[in-house]
Amino acid sequence: MDENEISEKIQELTIQHRDLDVAIQALIESGKTNMLQVQRLKKQKLNLRDRIARLENELLPDIIA
């Protein structure tokens, strides 16, 4: 992947992450909270955060101290 593709993927994953955050909040506010479903969404959100972090690391060159 080149830098443009990585940046686009990061943007896509960031939008998905934000959408999951909104979905989780909506579930909690609905009053019909299914904690199992909320936990699954939170796990997906964390997975997206990890993928974003890995891609961001690919964009940054390794700095040898």
C-alpha positions as CSV (number, residue, x, y, z in Angstrom):
1,M,0.0,0.0,0.0
2,D,1.2,3.5,-0.8
3,E,0.8,6.5,1.5
4,N,-2.4,7.7,-0.2
5,E,-4.1,4.3,0.1
6,I,-3.1,4.0,3.8
7,S,-4.5,7.5,4.4
8,E,-7.8,6.7,2.7
9,K,-8.1,3.5,4.7
10,I,-7.4,5.4,7.9
11,Q,-10.2,7.9,7.0
12,E,-12.6,5.0,6.2
13,L,-11.8,3.2,9.5
14,T,-12.1,6.4,11.4
15,I,-15.6,7.0,10.0
16,Q,-16.6,3.4,10.9
17,H,-15.2,4.0,14.4
18,R,-17.2,7.2,14.8
19,D,-20.4,5.4,13.5
20,L,-19.9,2.6,16.1
21,D,-19.6,5.2,18.8
22,V,-22.9,6.8,17.7
23,A,-24.6,3.4,17.6
24,I,-23.4,2.5,21.0
25,Q,-24.6,5.8,22.5
26,A,-28.0,5.4,20.7
27,L,-28.4,1.9,22.2
28,I,-27.6,3.1,25.7
29,E,-29.9,6.1,25.4
30,S,-32.8,4.0,24.0
31,G,-33.4,2.4,27.4
32,K,-33.5,-1.0,25.8
33,T,-29.9,-1.7,26.3
34,N,-28.7,-5.2,25.4
35,M,-25.4,-5.3,27.2
36,L,-24.2,-8.2,25.1
37,Q,-24.8,-6.2,21.9
38,V,-23.1,-3.1,23.5
39,Q,-20.1,-5.2,24.5
40,R,-19.8,-6.6,20.9
41,L,-20.0,-3.1,19.4
42,K,-17.3,-1.9,21.8
43,K,-15.1,-4.8,20.9
44,Q,-15.5,-3.9,17.2
45,K,-14.7,-0.3,18.0
46,L,-11.5,-1.3,19.8
47,N,-10.6,-3.5,16.9
48,L,-11.0,-0.6,14.5
49,R,-8.9,1.6,16.8
50,D,-6.1,-1.0,16.7
51,R,-6.2,-1.2,12.9
52,I,-6.1,2.6,12.6
53,A,-3.1,2.7,15.0
54,R,-1.3,0.0,12.9
55,L,-1.9,1.9,9.7
56,E,-0.8,5.2,11.3
57,N,2.4,3.5,12.3
58,E,3.0,2.5,8.7
59,L,2.9,6.1,7.7
60,L,5.5,7.2,10.2
61,P,9.1,6.2,9.6
62,D,10.9,4.3,12.2
63,I,13.1,6.6,14.2
64,I,16.3,5.0,15.6
65,A,17.4,6.8,18.7
